[in-house]
Amino acid sequence: MGHKIIVGFDPQPGLIETIRSALPGEDLEIITATDDEALAQALPGADILLGLRLNPDLVPLASSLRWIQTISAGVEKLVSPALINSDIVITNASGAHAPQISEHILAMLLAFARNLPTAYRAQFDADWDYDTIARGSFELEGKTIGVIGLGDLGDAVAVKARAFGLDILAVRNRPTAKPAYVDEIFLPAQLPELLSRSDFVVDTLPLTPNTRHMIGAPEFAAMRDSAYFFNAGRGGTVDQEALISALQSGAIAGAGLDVTDPEPLPPESPLWKMPNVIITPHTSGYSPRVRERFTRIFLDNLARFHAGEPLANVVNAAAGY
């Protein structure tokens, strides 16, 4: 049984050959289509799309399409009413990004703990400001981190944070068994309690209709004024104006942001020049090994798809994750 596979991005060297070698002897037609015009030409007869986006206007051309494998964990750029109402199965790349994003979050957390932003700025002035830098430092051990969203990324953050001696609280959508490395599990309705008890709050939420601006003024008000907020999920899950106000008023101590709303963050945003904010340009998901992990996820699913078996990492398109 052959397959027509569309690769909706510029593939890394060797990817197409690797896909062919995964199903030796099968008739595989593999087409690279990186824009809507090329996709429109390639979609008829295609049963697999490997990519990140599909313009809703092109869905009527995808009558043969049975499976979309995204290259990201989030699917908000892909999901549309047209896809929700179709029979196309969507799978994501959950697990490909958790190692490096969790390290990124911990790097930001450690930077605040050891007052590295202040030290880095002083370095450019050749300023041996021992007192200021030392007084702004603290230890992680014995403090509490609250993880909002205990999926693959939240799990990875919790495991690594435990190694630093932090107590772990986490919010999860459904009441399930508590992992050994988490101290307490909360349901979404209990979020205020988690916020009030956490020294560090980590947002790993996907962007869905239910999570847009889920973290806003009431949530920042519930946090300790000594707490730090970190977001490596999606910028749209946070009311950014409320975050700015909380930082300016001292309602929270600082923030580490790899995602913002919008992206790129406009140059006039006050977040850029706040000394208690670390900003990175949505780079936490990058790693030299991410393509290797993504390819492994896709090839595993390709074998399942070819054999007619259930796919892994299936997304609930209506829910958005």
Secondary structure, DSSP 8 states (H G I E B T S, - for coil): --EEEEE-S---TTHHHHHHHHSTTS-EEEEE--SHHHHHHH-TT--EEEES---GGGGGG-TT--EEEESSS--TTT--HHHHTS--EEE--TTSSHHHHHHHHHHHHHHHHTTHHHHHHHHHTT---HHHHHHT----TT-EEEEE--SHHHHHHHHHHHHTT-EEEEE-SS-----TT-SEEE-GGGHHHHHHH-SEEEE-----TTTTT-B-HHHHHHS-TT-EEEE-S-GGGB-HHHHHHHHHHTSSSEEEES--SSSS--TT-GGGG-TTEEE--S-TT--TTHHHHHHHHHHHHHHHHHHT---SSB--TTTT-
